[in-house]
């Protein structure tokens, strides 16, 4: 047994008798006892719990004129022990979830892609809840920023790691959606980039004949593949943006792509099409993310 563990056992054995003479010490000792009894939190923050026990003992033994200061220190020590234990337990749970998610993504099939999308949404909600909890603890810790600085640093680290894992899960979801779309249609997705609008697919130049508004055979297959991708990635909306020297032709091309997307299974209410004049002939399909 480590020196720290032995010291904690000694503190646990002596705390009830020592705290009985002081109501504040008894109250704080009960909080530490509850922390020790919690099977999910007990393995964590051993050093902080020992320090909190020592602060409670000091409070119980303090002279009357020193009790206010001793109570302040003991309160903060107990808060730090509780917060760090919860933070470490949260990190262990996040690690467990990360291992589970990795196992789910081993089989890159269509059913695995659906489960991955559900897992991504769950992680997004979990990240939002953790961010709210981190903000609440940060505001609470402002009363004694020096004492609780370690807690705030740990929480920021957890939030950053969770955001990185969420982004990685989104990238894996997009990769699976691309594979599913190309397998389903037999086509290839065109080159894409991400910007503030979403994921932007630039249709190849040969998607339309010169001066024509109708899609070529290859262009129709490409648009159908984009439609399959939008459905596989659960996109909330798709925008078709066409530009060209002839604004009317650009509008007709945008509408032709819209019709092909709807024919490919995208609900009509989710598709918008617009054409305008501009340099060069270009048609972009913007697949928005959730």
JOLIN-V157599 format. One record per helix or strand. SS is the DSSP state (@ for helix, = for strand). FROM is the first residue (numbers start at 1). LEN is the number of residues. If there is no record, write none. Layout:
# JOLIN-V157599
ss & from & len
SS & FROM & LEN
SS & FROM & LEN
This chain:
# JOLIN-V157599
ss & from & len
@ & 3 & 17
@ & 23 & 15
@ & 46 & 16
@ & 64 & 41
@ & 110 & 35
@ & 149 & 37
= & 192 & 4
= & 198 & 5
@ & 205 & 3
= & 208 & 1
= & 215 & 1
@ & 217 & 16
= & 238 & 7
@ & 247 & 17
@ & 268 & 3
= & 271 & 7
= & 282 & 6
